[in-house]
Amino acid sequence: MKALPRLALLLVPLLLAAGPARAAVSTQCPPDTDGVDTDGDGNPANDHVCIHLAAGDGFADMANGRLLYVFGFSNVTGVPNARVMQEAMLGAQLPAPTLVVKQGQRLYLTLTNVGMMMRPDLFDAHSVHWHGFPNAAPIFDGVPEASIAINMGASLTYFYAAELPGTYMYHCHVEAAEHIQMGMVGNLYVLPAQDGTEREYPAGSGRRYRRFAYNDGDGSTGYDVAAPIQLASLDPEFHDASLSVQPLPFAAMRDTFPLLNGRGYPATVDPLPRSNSHDGRVSQPVSSLIRATRGQRILLRLSSLSTTEYFTLTVPGISMQVVGRDARLLRGTTGENLYQTTTTLTLGGGESADVILDTAAIPPGTYFLHTTHLHALSNDTEDLGGMMTEIVITP
Ligand SMILES: [Cu+2]
């Protein structure tokens, strides 16, 4: 009995030194001092990339004017740690900030959970999961059951060694069906080491490329214009239930807002960032309008994070050459070319595809990239919208 007060007295200086227990916003961005040129650009001291994302809630307007409550990420890279909470609360963006790294780079990605402004009773953690990406360690995979998730007011810096190029996607993996449906989805791709070298394709054609989807060795994934396009779809009743503290209708989930990069047509072709009508903050920054001049090759980096639907895409008037699926170049075991030329391509949630559109043999004009699911060409009950965008080919 007497030992306890004495022990407590001994602990007092320790507790004073440590200060009160608290979570804190913190980032890690170590300098690149290993002397190894991992990205092959000739400079061994510039291979580290540091990005800071915040996770929380916010609002997004659908193309028919309906305001939806969403969860999401925002980019707070460079924001002083002491200001991250104020700046990122209610800052969710749909889709999440696009992440692009080059093969060989080392990414230190800090995630800070800024909490749910509109639902202070929710103490949901968040995480970052790079879908289909081989991780340096399981703790960076973002699956909360197998690694860890980030609580409100706290940060974790994930480490990614970008060794395999391709089109990936990322999402929060906490209560994944809910947080993905609520909007925690983003474009993510790794540029190949072949970028910056010059290849002529087809051989003898005089068409030369310095940007490629993959390390193809022959220039066959070369492109002039890249368009990351993420498919998703939202169920407005689920979002309203989340805001109004109703039981979430998982079994009744029915997505009536089919989206490309977080917008339905015609908002998809707005070249500017779009703001929400709740507080005027930028909520859907990514346009899906694609512009090219005749003769250029367009790379569509397609990915789907729809929770409920498969979607089939088509581009009437331009054939689609699929050169990659699920972040892998389409080649056989002996290196033979397995590219597919098609008029339609179907993606389920979690799938990606790299598609080349060659505009050399088509007349200039406006073409449409859209789903063949006719019921998905609407913004909820408003017709002539949904999963569609325009490809403008100029002479
Ligand atoms: Cu989450």
Boltz pocket constraint, residues with backbone or C-beta under 6 A from the ligand:
constraints:
  - pocket:
      binder: B
      contacts: [[A, 55], [A, 71], [A, 125], [A, 126], [A, 127], [A, 172], [A, 173], [A, 174], [A, 179], [A, 184]]
      max_distance: 6.0
